[in-house]
Amino acid sequence: PPMATGFGNSDGTVNEKLIRYYERRGEGEIGLIIVEATAVHPSGIGFRGGLGIWDDRFIPGLKELAKRIKKNGAKSSIQLFHAGRQTRSKIIGTQPVAPSPIPWFPMGEIPRELRAEEIEELVERFGDSARRAREAGFDAVEIHGAHGYLICQFLSPSSNKRRDEWGGESYEKRARFAIECIRNARKKTGNDFPILFRISVDEFTPDGLKIDEVEKIVSLLEKEGISAIHVSGGCYSSAWMIIPPMFIENGCYVKYAERIKKGVKIPVIVAGRITSPNFAEDLISKETADMVSMGRALIADPEIIKKFKEGRENEIRFCIGCNYCSDSMANNEIRCSVNPEVGREGEKFFRTSPKRIMIIGGGPAGLSSAVFLKKKGHDVVLYEKEEKLGGNLRFACIPSFKTQMKNVIEHYENEARRLNVKIFTGVEVTPSVIQRENPDILILSTGSIPLIPEIKGIERKNVFLATDVLSERAKTGENVVIIGGGSIGCEVAVFLSERGKSVKIVEMMDKWGRDISPAFKFGFFIPVFNKYDVQIITDRRVIEIKESSVLLENGEEIPADSVVIATGYLSNRKIYEEIKGMKMDVFLIGDSKEVRKMPDAIHDAYEIAKRI
């Protein structure tokens, strides 16, 4: 399905980077590729690096894009959209517009209400854009009526409070803008050109679109001749349902697609955390849907369908639903936590003479670097001191909502073994081991160790590390205080709350969850904390841990029979300090270089592999 990349030029035109991104996915034996949200008017640009189609000057670039997508057999479509109120004045250079002057978020910019003549002009713009798409060689267009963008704003009772023929309490009036856009596009492209329509079947807001009304709207759209309906959901106020993260069930919109399909004769496309080809095939074989959208799955592995068809399922690099891709759009361009080649599809690994490379540490950085380097033809040996590979990521997979992260370990371990990387586990490397291996290059991916704060009483027997609690090597009491309100502390809080423990979090900063994305914070942690009555105390330091309580700097004493330390990590450079006198090229990657997140470890590994 269409997913914004941010790879376009600042003027909305196509460039080689964006073309190669789509071309790479077209090589994976995909049936249809729908190019990302493309603005039909300058006021409708939703993000930096977004594409435009509001003028004929865009046609040459789009023509090259369509051609390159189709050269390996895929069909091509392009999504036509207008962001409406879900953009910012600093992006479009003027006040955002909407059906009614209601911001999408209480503290957001107030949009200007569109005048009737402006609405009619935008109808023409959608039609003109559809005509350009056909002229550029696309096989179809998709009109974006989902995710809280302009057409969805007209459809939704929460954002369309107009009292004219373009809105109000009647869903028929609220659907008029969508209908007129379809009619205009059909008039300008002909009856033989497919027009798809994407819709949010539920906005997941108190007074937003719901499935009962959406079914009636879809019936109206079918009568206007749309060629297929593309089922999705959410809006910016429920952003985690637009790109559902790992805490949302796989196939979250399947039940909605089933309802839609029973009421229409046109094909139904379903999206929403469909990451497995087996699952997709099952949906189609059971006629639950006619087509299946796999967006992030193809970002993570452009060859996922090809590998599935060729019986190479064990080589698939699965999407884990971490939403690093959508979060990275805050920095203007999409990236992927498990696939560092995203946005770099045209880059090549330079072949160098084979070298003997020793990697110390079998976490995500070490495992992925072993794979990347082995594919370049190097002789690679990897040592891990634990019996199992995965490093600290093994603990990150334990919370119930993060189990899919184990796919990262499994993929890179499977690939390393398939490529015959020599792997030794249960071996703590010393300088003598390194001398025996005598590598040309040494890569240290020794990860990180818990940061232990200086707190009186921290040596007590009722004090545990977060990793020991998650692995259940340590058993807490019933009343637990967690010191540290970052992602680790919050995940431990969920883990313990689900097991019936009473949990309080103490965070020294003025805000908790600073390293947690908004989708996870608002879509998961806050609802879970409310459900289990997890209490969070911010802007407070723990100055002493006692036998049955913790003492805060303001004198407050909190009852606790167990205390969990979740105050972060420090780079583990023990072996690095021990080998400083050895003459060899040494590289630090992952947490041993700098404590960050799992995606950074894999991207570090990729960069090192390119250099060596």
C-alpha positions in Angstrom: 0.0 0.0 0.0 1.0 3.6 -0.3 3.4 4.7 2.5 5.1 8.1 2.7 8.9 7.9 2.3 10.0 11.6 2.4 12.4 10.7 -0.5 10.9 13.2 -2.9 12.5 16.5 -3.9 11.6 19.7 -2.0 9.5 20.9 -4.9 7.4 17.6 -5.0 9.2 16.1 -8.0 10.5 12.6 -8.3 14.2 11.7 -8.0 16.4 8.7 -8.5 16.5 7.8 -4.9 12.7 7.5 -4.7 12.5 5.6 -8.1 15.1 3.0 -6.9 13.1 2.5 -3.7 10.0 1.6 -5.6 11.9 -0.2 -8.3 13.5 -2.5 -5.7 10.0 -3.5 -4.5 8.8 -4.0 -8.0 11.6 -6.6 -8.4 10.0 -8.8 -5.7 7.2 -10.2 -7.8 4.6 -7.9 -6.3 1.2 -7.7 -8.0 0.4 -4.0 -7.5 2.5 -1.1 -6.1 0.6 2.0 -5.0 2.9 5.0 -4.9 2.7 7.1 -1.7 0.3 10.0 -1.0 0.8 12.5 -3.8 -0.7 16.0 -3.3 -3.3 17.3 -5.8 -2.8 20.9 -4.6 0.1 22.8 -3.0 -2.0 23.4 0.1 -2.4 19.6 0.5 1.2 18.6 1.0 1.4 16.6 4.2 5.1 16.1 4.8 8.5 17.2 3.7 9.8 15.2 0.8 6.2 14.5 -0.3 5.3 14.1 -4.0 3.1 16.4 -6.0 0.9 15.9 -9.1 -1.0 19.3 -9.2 0.8 20.4 -12.4 1.8 18.9 -15.7 5.4 19.5 -14.9 5.3 16.5 -12.6 4.4 14.1 -15.4 7.9 13.4 -16.8 9.3 12.3 -13.4 6.2 10.3 -12.6 6.4 8.6 -16.1 9.9 7.4 -15.3 8.7 6.2 -11.9 5.8 4.2 -13.4 8.0 2.7 -16.1 10.6 1.5 -13.6 8.0 0.0 -11.3 6.5 -1.9 -14.1 9.6 -3.2 -15.8 9.6 -6.4 -13.7 6.0 -7.2 -14.1 4.3 -5.2 -11.3 1.3 -3.0 -11.9 1.5 0.6 -10.8 -0.9 2.9 -9.1 -0.5 6.3 -7.4 -2.4 7.7 -4.5 -4.1 11.1 -4.8 -4.5 13.0 -1.6 -4.9 16.4 0.1 -3.8 16.6 3.8 -6.4 19.1 4.8 -5.9 20.1 8.4 -3.3 17.3 9.0 -0.4 19.4 7.9 1.4 22.5 9.2 1.7 26.0 7.9 5.5 25.8 8.0 5.2 22.9 5.4 2.7 24.5 3.0 3.4 28.2 3.7 -0.1 29.1 4.6 -2.9 28.2 7.0 -4.1 24.6 6.6 -7.7 24.1 5.2 -10.5 21.8 6.3 -14.3 21.3 6.0 -14.7 23.1 9.4 -12.3 25.2 11.5 -11.5 22.3 13.9 -7.9 21.3 14.7 -7.1 17.6 14.5 -5.5 17.9 18.0 -6.6 20.2 20.8 -3.3 22.1 20.7 -2.9 21.9 16.9 -3.3 24.7 14.3 -6.8 25.8 13.6 -7.5 25.3 9.9 -9.4 27.7 7.7 -12.9 26.5 6.6 -13.0 25.9 2.9 -15.5 28.0 0.9 -17.8 26.3 -1.5 -16.0 27.5 -4.6 -12.7 26.3 -3.1 -14.2 22.8 -2.6 -15.3 22.8 -6.2 -11.8 23.7 -7.3 -10.3 20.9 -5.3 -12.8 18.5 -7.0 -11.3 19.6 -10.3 -7.8 19.2 -8.9 -8.4 15.5 -8.0 -9.8 14.9 -11.5 -6.9 16.7 -13.2 -4.4 14.7 -11.1 -6.0 11.4 -12.1 -5.7 12.4 -15.7 -2.0 13.2 -15.2 -1.5 9.8 -13.5 -2.9 8.1 -16.6 -0.8 10.1 -18.9 2.3 9.2 -16.8 1.6 5.6 -17.5 0.1 4.4 -14.2 -2.3 1.5 -14.4 -4.7 3.0 -11.8 -5.1 5.7 -9.2 -6.2 5.5 -5.6 -8.2 8.3 -4.0 -7.1 8.7 -0.4 -10.3 8.9 1.7 -8.7 7.5 4.9 -6.4 8.4 7.8 -8.0 11.8 8.6 -6.8 13.6 5.5 -9.1 16.0 3.6 -11.6 13.6 2.1 -11.8 11.7 5.3 -12.3 15.0 7.1 -15.4 15.6 4.9 -16.7 12.1 5.6 -16.2 12.2 9.4 -18.9 13.6 11.7 -16.1 14.7 14.1 -14.4 17.1 11.6 -17.3 18.1 9.2 -19.7 20.4 11.0 -20.8 22.3 7.9 -24.4 23.3 7.4 -24.4 23.4 3.6 -24.6 20.8 0.8 -21.0 19.6 1.7 -21.6 18.3 5.2 -23.6 18.1 8.4 -25.3 15.3 10.2 -26.2 13.4 7.0 -23.6 10.9 5.8 -24.8 11.5 2.3 -23.9 15.2 2.4 -20.6 14.4 4.1 -19.9 11.9 1.3 -20.5 14.4 -1.4 -16.9 15.7 -1.7 -15.7 12.1 -2.1 -18.3 11.4 -4.7 -17.6 14.5 -6.7 -13.9 13.7 -6.7 -14.6 10.2 -8.1 -17.0 11.5 -10.7 -14.4 14.1 -11.9 -11.6 11.6 -12.0 -13.8 9.2 -13.9 -14.8 11.9 -16.4 -11.1 12.8 -17.1 -9.7 9.3 -17.2 -12.4 7.3 -18.9 -14.4 4.2 -17.9 -11.6 1.8 -18.6 -9.2 3.3 -16.0 -9.3 1.7 -12.5 -10.0 4.1 -9.6 -9.5 2.7 -6.1 -10.7 4.3 -2.9 -9.0 4.0 0.5 -11.2 4.5 3.5 -10.9 4.4 7.3 -13.5 1.9 8.6 -13.1 3.3 12.1 -11.3 6.5 13.2 -11.0 5.2 16.8 -12.1 8.6 18.2 -15.3 9.1 20.3 -17.3 10.9 17.6 -15.4 9.8 14.4 -16.3 7.5 11.6 -17.5 4.0 12.6 -18.0 0.9 10.6 -21.9 1.0 10.5 -21.8 4.4 8.7 -18.8 3.5 6.6 -20.7 0.5 5.1 -23.4 3.0 3.9 -20.7 5.3 2.5 -19.0 2.5 0.7 -22.3 1.6 -0.9 -22.6 5.1 -2.3 -19.0 5.0 -3.6 -19.6 1.7 -5.3 -22.6 3.2 -7.2 -20.2 5.9 -8.5 -18.1 3.3 -10.2 -15.0 2.9 -8.0 -13.0 -0.2 -9.0 -12.0 -1.4 -5.5 -12.3 -0.4 -1.9 -9.1 -0.4 0.2 -9.8 -1.0 3.9 -7.7 0.8 6.6 -8.4 2.8 9.7 -7.4 5.6 12.1 -6.6 9.3 11.8 -3.9 11.5 13.4 -5.7 11.5 16.7 -5.4 7.7 16.7 -2.2 7.5 14.7 -1.2 4.1 16.0 -4.2 2.7 14.1 -2.9 4.1 10.8 0.3 2.2 11.0 -0.5 -0.4 13.7 2.5 -1.2 15.9 3.4 -4.5 17.5 0.9 -4.2 20.3 -2.0 -4.3 17.8 -3.1 -7.7 16.6 -2.1 -8.9 13.2 -4.8 -8.4 10.6 -6.5 -5.8 12.7 -8.8 -4.7 9.8 -9.7 -8.2 8.6 -13.0 -8.3 10.4 -14.0 -4.9 9.0 -13.0 -6.0 5.5 -15.3 -9.1 5.9 -18.2 -6.8 6.7 -17.5 -4.5 3.8 -17.1 -7.4 1.4 -20.6 -8.8 2.2 -22.2 -5.5 1.1 -20.3 -4.8 -2.2 -19.5 -6.6 -5.5 -16.3 -4.7 -6.2 -12.9 -6.1 -5.0 -12.0 -5.4 -1.4 -8.3 -4.8 -0.4 -7.4 -5.2 3.3 -4.4 -3.7 5.1 -3.3 -3.7 8.8 -0.3 -5.6 10.1 -0.4 -8.4 7.5 3.3 -9.3 7.7 3.2 -13.0 6.8 2.7 -14.3 3.2 1.0 -17.4 4.7 -1.5 -15.2 6.5 -2.1 -13.2 3.3 -2.6 -16.3 1.2 -5.1 -17.6 3.8 -7.1 -14.4 3.7 -7.4 -14.6 -0.1 -8.1 -18.4 -0.3 -10.9 -18.0 2.2 -12.3 -15.0 0.2 -12.1 -12.8 3.3 -10.6 -10.2 0.9 -9.7 -10.1 -2.7 -6.3 -8.4 -2.3 -4.0 -7.9 0.6 -1.8 -4.9 1.3 1.6 -5.5 2.8 3.4 -2.2 3.4 6.0 -2.4 6.2 6.5 -6.1 5.3 7.9 -4.9 1.9 10.0 -2.2 3.5 11.6 -4.8 5.8 12.1 -7.3 3.0 11.4 -6.3 -0.7 11.7 -9.9 -1.7 9.2 -11.3 0.9 6.8 -12.6 -1.8 9.5 -13.9 -4.1 11.1 -15.8 -1.2 7.8 -17.2 -0.2 7.0 -18.4 -3.8 10.5 -20.0 -4.0 10.2 -21.8 -0.8 12.8 -19.7 1.0 10.6 -18.6 3.9 13.4 -19.1 6.4 15.3 -16.2 4.6 12.5 -13.7 5.1 13.3 -10.6 7.2 10.0 -10.0 8.8 8.6 -6.6 9.9 8.4 -6.5 13.7 5.9 -3.6 14.0 8.3 -1.4 15.9 7.2 1.6 13.8 10.8 2.9 13.4 9.8 3.6 9.8 7.0 6.0 10.6 8.9 7.5 13.6 11.9 8.2 11.4 9.6 10.4 9.2 10.0 13.0 11.9 13.5 13.4 10.5 12.0 13.7 7.0 12.9 10.3 5.6 11.7 6.8 6.2 14.1 4.2 7.6 13.7 0.6 8.7 15.0 -1.0 11.9 15.8 -4.3 10.4 16.6 -3.3 6.8 19.4 -0.7 6.7 19.2 -0.6 2.8 15.9 1.4 2.8 16.5 4.6 1.0 19.9 3.3 -0.2 18.7 0.9 -2.8 21.1 2.2 -5.4 24.2 1.8 -3.3 26.5 -1.1 -3.9 29.0 -2.9 -1.6 32.4 -2.3 -3.0 34.3 -5.6 -3.4 37.6 -5.7 -1.5 40.1 -8.5 -1.0 38.8 -11.1 1.5 39.9 -10.5 5.1 39.7 -12.6 8.2 37.3 -10.8 10.5 36.7 -11.6 14.2 33.4 -10.3 15.8 33.0 -10.3 19.6 29.4 -10.2 20.6 26.4 -11.9 19.2 23.7 -9.3 19.7 21.9 -7.6 16.8 25.0 -5.6 15.9 27.4 -8.5 15.9 25.0 -10.9 14.2 24.0 -8.5 11.4 27.6 -7.4 10.8 28.6 -11.1 10.4 25.9 -11.5 7.8 26.7 -8.3 5.9 30.5 -9.1 5.9 30.1 -12.7 4.9 28.0 -11.7 1.9 30.9 -9.5 0.9 33.1 -12.6 0.8 35.1 -12.1 4.0 36.0 -15.0 6.4 34.0 -14.3 9.5 34.1 -15.8 13.0 31.8 -14.7 15.8 32.2 -15.2 19.5 29.4 -14.8 22.1 30.0 -15.3 25.9 26.4 -16.4 26.5 25.1 -19.8 25.4 22.4 -18.1 23.3 22.8 -15.4 20.7 20.9 -12.1 20.8 22.5 -10.0 23.5 20.2 -7.7 25.4 17.6 -8.0 22.7 16.7 -11.4 24.2 15.3 -9.5 27.2 13.6 -6.9 25.0 11.5 -9.7 23.4 10.1 -10.9 26.7 7.2 -8.4 27.4 4.0 -9.7 25.9 3.6 -6.9 23.3 7.2 -7.3 22.0 7.5 -11.0 21.3 7.8 -10.3 17.6 11.2 -8.7 18.1 12.6 -12.2 18.4 12.3 -12.3 14.6 15.3 -10.0 14.4 17.5 -12.5 16.3 16.1 -15.5 14.4 16.6 -13.9 11.0 20.2 -12.8 11.4 21.1 -16.0 13.2 19.5 -18.1 10.5 21.3 -16.1 7.8 24.6 -16.3 9.6 24.4 -20.1 9.9 23.1 -20.4 6.3 26.1 -18.5 5.1 28.4 -20.7 7.2 29.7 -18.0 9.6 31.7 -19.7 12.2 29.9 -19.1 15.5 31.2 -19.9 19.0 28.8 -19.4 22.0 29.5 -19.8 25.7 33.0 -18.4 25.2 34.2 -15.2 27.0 36.9 -13.8 24.7 40.2 -12.8 26.3 43.3 -11.2 24.6 44.8 -14.7 24.2 41.8 -15.9 22.2 42.1 -12.9 19.9 45.8 -13.6 19.5 45.0 -17.2 18.6 42.5 -16.2 16.0 44.9 -13.5 14.6 42.2 -11.6 12.6 42.9 -8.9 10.1 40.1 -6.9 11.6 38.4 -7.0 15.0 34.8 -5.8 15.5 33.7 -5.3 19.0 29.9 -5.5 19.5 30.1 -6.3 23.2 26.9 -4.4 23.9 26.1 -2.7 27.2 25.8 -3.3 30.9 23.2 -1.9 33.4 23.9 1.5 34.8 23.8 1.2 38.6 23.0 4.5 40.3 24.6 5.5 43.5 21.8 5.1 46.0 22.1 4.2 49.6 20.8 0.6 50.1 21.0 -0.4 46.5 23.0 -3.6 47.5 20.0 -4.9 49.4 18.6 -8.4 48.5 15.2 -6.9 47.5 16.8 -4.9 44.7 16.8 -6.4 41.2 18.0 -5.5 37.7 15.4 -5.1 35.0 16.9 -7.9 32.9 16.8 -10.3 35.9 13.1 -9.5 36.4 12.2 -9.9 32.7 14.0 -13.2 32.5 12.4 -14.3 35.7 15.8 -15.0 37.3 14.5 -12.8 40.0 11.1 -12.9 41.7 9.7 -9.7 43.1 7.3 -9.2 45.9 3.8 -7.8 45.5 4.6 -4.1 45.8 7.2 -3.0 43.4 8.9 0.4 42.8 10.8 0.8 39.5 13.5 3.3 39.5 13.6 4.7 35.9 10.7 5.8 33.8 12.3 5.3 30.3 11.3 2.5 27.9 12.9 -0.2 30.0 11.2 0.8 33.2 7.9 1.1 31.5 8.2 -2.3 29.9 9.1 -3.9 33.2 6.0 -2.1 34.7 3.8 -3.7 32.1 5.5 -7.1 32.6 4.9 -7.0 36.4 1.4 -5.5 36.2 0.2 -8.3 34.0 1.3 -10.7 36.7 -0.7 -9.0 39.3 1.9 -6.8 41.0 1.3 -3.3 42.3 3.7 -1.1 40.5 5.0 2.5 41.0 7.6 4.2 38.7 9.9 6.9 40.0 11.5 9.0 37.3 14.1 11.7 38.0 13.2 13.7 34.9 10.1 15.9 34.6 8.6 13.6 32.0 8.5 9.8 31.7 8.9 7.8 28.5 11.2 10.3 26.8 12.6 7.6 24.6 9.2 6.1 23.8 7.4 7.1 20.5 4.0 8.8 20.7 2.3 5.8 19.1 3.6 3.5 21.9 3.1 6.0 24.7 -0.4 7.1 23.9 -1.6 3.9 22.1 -0.2 1.4 24.5 1.5 2.4 27.7 -1.0 5.0 29.0 -4.0 2.7 28.5 -2.2 -0.2 30.1 -1.0 1.9 33.0 -4.6 3.2 33.5 -5.9 -0.4 33.4 -3.5 -1.7 36.1 -3.3 1.6 38.1 0.4 2.0 37.6 1.5 5.2 39.4 4.2 7.4 37.9 6.1 9.9 40.1 8.2 12.3 38.0 10.8 14.9 38.9 11.9 12.9 42.0 15.1 11.1 42.9 15.3 8.1 45.1 17.9 8.7 47.8 17.6 5.5 49.8 16.3 2.0 49.4 15.1 0.5 52.7 13.8 -2.9 53.7 10.2 -2.2 52.9 10.2 1.3 51.2 12.1 3.8 49.1 12.9 7.3 50.3 12.6 10.2 47.8 14.6 13.4 48.0 11.5 15.4 49.1 11.2 13.2 52.2 8.3 11.1 50.8 8.5 7.4 51.6 6.9 4.9 49.2 6.1 1.4 50.5 8.0 -1.3 48.5 9.0 -4.9 49.2 10.9 -5.0 45.9 12.8 -2.4 43.9 13.8 -2.7 40.2 16.7 -0.8 38.7 15.9 0.4 35.2 18.1 3.5 34.9 19.7 2.7 31.5 22.9 1.2 30.3 26.6 1.9 29.8 28.8 0.7 26.9 30.7 -2.5 27.7 34.3 -1.8 26.6 36.1 -4.2 28.9 37.8 -6.2 26.2 38.5 -3.0 24.2 40.6 -1.6 27.2 42.4 -4.9 27.5 43.6 -5.0 23.8 44.6 -1.4 23.3 48.2 -2.5 22.7 47.5 -5.0 19.9 48.2 -4.0 16.4 45.1 -4.5 14.3 42.2 -2.6 13.0 39.5 -2.4 15.7 35.9 -1.2 15.2 33.3 -0.5 17.8 29.6 -1.0 16.8 26.2 -1.1 18.5 26.0 -0.3 22.2 29.7 -0.8 22.7 30.2 2.3 20.5 27.3 4.2 22.0 24.2 3.1 23.9 21.2 3.6 21.6 18.4 1.5 20.1 18.4 -1.8 18.2 18.0 -0.1 14.8 21.2 1.9 15.4 23.1 -1.4 16.1 22.0 -2.9 12.7 22.7 0.3 10.9 26.2 0.5 12.5 26.8 -3.0 11.2 25.8 -2.1 7.7 28.1 1.0 7.6 31.1 -1.1 8.8 30.4 -3.7 6.2 30.4 -1.1 3.5 33.7 0.3 4.7 35.6 -3.0 5.0 
